Structures are given as C-alpha cells and as structure tokens.
C-alpha cells in the first residue's frame, strides 16, 4: 500500500514506477558489450524489506552498472551535478535523489529515509565521491539511514571499472562485483554510536575490496550480470 503523498512502491514521490522498472531491466544487459561482469554472492541481497546498500566508488559507471544488478527497485543518492540536461528530468522520474556535496542539507536523507520506512532499498557511495575504490574514508549518511530506519547494511565491492592510470583503452575489461554479508542495523545512539557504525561500514567494504584483490577473478560461485534475469519488484 502506498502512503498518501508517497511515490510508487519502493521509490520517491514523483517517480514513475514502470520507467524505473524498464531502466532497471535495461541495466541487466546493456553493459554486456562493454564489460565482462561477474558477480559473487548475489543471493545475499534480501528479497524484501528495507536495505541500505553501500558500495565503493572508483568510476562513473559504478552507479548505472549496479542499478540493474539487485533484482529490486533501488533508489540511489546521486550528486546534484548529474541532474542536468535530459538527466534533470530522467533521474527524478527513476526515483533517484539529488545530493549537494559539501552542503548541510537533510532533505536527501529524509527522502531516502521515507523510502526505507516504506520497505525500499537505498544505495549510497559512502566515500561521497569517486576515488581509487579503496574506501579511504566514509561519510556518516549510510550509517545514519540504517540506524534511523532499523535497516541492515549490505556492502558491495566493485573492481575493474576504473581504468588504471597510464593505461590505454581496454576491450571488455572484467568487472568483479562481490556482495558481502549484511551488517545488522546500527543500534548504538548518539554521535559516538554513529561514528562507530560508519567505521564498521567502511571496514566491511575495505575487507571486500581486499578479498577481490586477493582472490583474483571470480570463481565458480559467480554469475554473469549481463544476462537477462527476471527481477523482483
């Protein structure tokens, strides 16, 4: 049941459910010509209920690539600068939330919290911007959302989207995605509790990044994300 003033199930007000679902379906195969995408532990993605997904971020394509990967409607917190040109209308229609970096503004978090309280999924890049993908630092928004909504945190590590410095154009590079075990919703109150939860989130992501670096290519428990897979609603 959709609350008065709420958007389609799992999305923000003003979004278009069928358009989000179409874009998510396209996302299950549209990157296949450009990347060899391999996913481990996709089964760790909860089939229902509120979830805060956190991922490392090293390339522009990370968000669009992950968008179609989870089998559920996912609302991303997206930097305000992306809401320009055609994307100014498209991203809100897909239910995505603009965030002004370096500006104290609780409206994006409030909108994301409403999605979670409605049983939806919110995805956050806790580093706040693209980096090397090593999760050198993390902001507190993801942990705050998880604590406020009593939602588990699902860490996801991506490797291979960032072109190494000094390298040339690559032909269908391999992209490995590793879904980690869900972290229980943070419960310790106060600023100290939030800081501790944020560090737990960051360390969980770092551990996945290290695992990808240590294990090399995905092994037999992986599956190709580029194939058309029926998604859950």
N, C-alpha and C positions, 0 to 999 in steps of 0.2 A: 504494500500500500504506500502510495506517495503522499507525503505530508503536504498540506496547503502551502503553496509558495516554493515547494521543492522541485528539483528537476526530475528527469526520468530516473528510474531506479539505479542507484549507484553513481549518479552523475550530479552536476551542479545545475542550479536554476538557469534557464535559458539555453541549455544544451539540447541537442537533437539525438535521441536515442538510436534511431535507425542509422543515422550518419556515423555516429561513433562506432556502431557495430560493423558497418561497412568498412570503415577505415581500419578497424582492428583486424578484420578478415583479410584485407589487402596486405596488412603488415605481416601476416603469416607466411607470405611467399614473395613479396615484392623485392626483398633484398637478396633472394637466392642467386640472381645472376651476378651479383657483385661480391658476395661473401660466401664462404663455406661455414655455416653457422652450426655449432654443435652445443647441445645443452645437456647438462648433468643435473639429475635430481629435480626434474620438472614436477614430480609427484609431491614435492614438499610444499607446493603452492596450495594454500587452503581453498577448498571448493566453495566456501561460503563464509559469511561473517566479516567484520572489519579487519583490515590488514594494512599495516604501513610497510611498504616496500622501500628499502634503501639500497642504492647501488653506487658503485664507484663511477667516475666520470672522466673520460680522457679524450673523447671525440664528440663532435656534433651529432653523429649518427646514433649515439648510445640511446637517447630517448626514443626516437622513432623506431629503432630496432626492437627495443624492449616492449614498446606499446602493444604489439600484437602477440606477445610471447606468453602471456599469463593465463589465457583462456577465460578471463573475466574482464569486465569493464574496469579500466584503470584511469584515475584522474592524476595527472602529473602537475607538480608545481613547476612552472616554466618561467624563465626570466622574462621580464617585461619587454626587453628589446626584441623578442621574437614576434611580438604582436604588432606587426607592420605589414603593409601591403595586403595581399589576399589572406595572409595568416591572421590579420586583425579580426576577420570575421570567422575564419575556419576554426581556429583554436578554441574560442569560446563555444562554438557550436559542437565541438568534440568534447566539451566539458573540462577543458584544461584551465588551470588557474594561473594568472599572471602574478609574478613576484618582483617587486622592485628591490634589487640588491642594495645593501648599504643604507636602506631606509627603514626606520622603525614603523612598521605597518602590520597590524594584527589581522587585517581583513583577509589576506590569503589563508592564514592559519584557521581563522574562523570558518571560512568557506570549506576548507579541507576537513575540519572537524565535523561539520554538518554531514559531509559525505560519509565519514567513518561511522558516525552515530546512526546513519541510515543503513549500515551494514556494507558499505562500499570499500573500495581499495584506493589508497592514495600512495603515489610513488614520489620519492624525494631523493635528490642527489645531495647528501648531507655536506659535501665539500663546498657547496654553494656556487661553484663554477668549475669549468674544465681544468684539469691538472694533468699529472702524469698517470693517474689512476691508482696511485699507491695509498690514497686516503691519509695524507699527511696531517690533516686536521678535519674536524667535523663541527658543524653548527648544531644548535640545540633544537631546531624546529621539529625534526623527526621524533626525537625522544619526547618532546612536549606533546605532540599529537598522540603518540601511542599511550602516554600516561593519561591524558585527558579523556581519551576515548576507550581506555582499557583494551587496547588492541595489541596483538602480537606484532613484532617487528620481523620482517623477512629480509635477510641480507642477500644480495645478489651481486656477484663479481663478474665483470666483463673484461676479457683480454683479447686484443687483436684488432680493435677498431682504430687505434691510434697508430699512425704511420711513424716508425722510428725516425728520429732526427737524422737528416743526411741521406735517407733512403729515397729511391726513386718511386715511380708509380708501381703499385703492386697489382697483380692479376688475381682476383678472387682470393684474397688472404683469408686464412682460417680465423674465425672468431669463436672463442670458447666462452660459454656462459655457465657459471656454477651457482646453483641455488643452495644456500646454506640452510641449516636448521633454524626454525623460527625461534626468536627470543620472546620470553614471556613479557607481557605488558609491564612497563616500569610501574612501581607502586610506592617508592620512597618519596615523600613530599619534600617541598622546598627546593631552593636553588642547588644545594649540595646533592640532593637526590637526582635532580635533572642533569647536573654535570656528570655524575657517576653513570647515569643511563646513557648519556651521549658518548662517553668513553667506551662503554660496553658495545654500543652500536659500531663505533669506529673500529674497535679491535676485532669484532666479528667480521667486518668487511676486510680488514687487513689480513686476517687469517685465511679468508677465501682467496684473496689475491696471492698470498704466499703459496697456497695449495695449488693454484693454477700454474704458478711459476715452477713449482717443484715437480708436479706430476707431468707437465708437458701436455701433449694433445689429450683430449678426452678419450676415455676408453669405452668399453662395451656398454656401460650403463647410460650412454648418451643417446640423443636422438637428433635428427636433423630438424632445425626450426623452420627451414624453408619449405617444408612440405605443408600442403593444405590440411589443417587439423580442425575438426569442428570445435568451436569454442563454447565454453559455458557462459551463460548470461549472468 
